[in-house]
Amino acid sequence: MEEKNKAAAAKRHPLAKYGQPQDISQAIAFLLSDNSSWVTGQVIGVDGGLGKLRL
């Protein structure tokens, strides 16, 4: 993707930035850790809020 297209996509995003692979990997690391032992049956959106936009 060209830089100007990435910048335009980032502007439309609630956090005004483009997601990075580490954003996903940090959520996965949490879910695989003992820190998430009390988390059950949840859908965790790792999309920076994009899934909550109403267009």
N, C-alpha and C positions, 0 to 999 in steps of 0.2 A: 504494500500500500504506500502511496506517495505521502510525503510529509504533510503537504497541504490538506490531503484527505484525512490523515490522522488528526490534524489540528481541528478540522471541522467536526469530526466525530467526537473529539474530546469536549468541544464547546457544548454539544447537545447532551452530554452526560451530566447527571446531577453533581458529581464530584469534580467536574471540569478537568478530568485527566483520563488517560488511556490506561486500562488495567494491565498489570504485569504478571508474568508467570508466578512470581513469588507471592502475589496476592492469593492465588489459588493454593499454592503449596503450604502457606502458613495455616490456612484453614484445615487442610488435610492433616498437617502435623498436629494441630490441636485435637482433631477428632481421633487420631491414633494414640494420643497421649493419655496418661492417667487423669489429666485435668478435665477430660470430658466424660469421666466415668458416670456422671449423673445425668448426662444428656441422652434422651431416648426418643425415638420416633419423631424426629424433627426434620423439616426441610429447611436447610440453611442456604439462603441465596447469597452467593459470593459474586455479586455483579455491581457492587458499588451503588445500589439503589435503582439501577436502570429498570429492573423488573417491576418497580412500584410506580413508574411514571404512567400517567393516564394521558394518552394522546388524543 
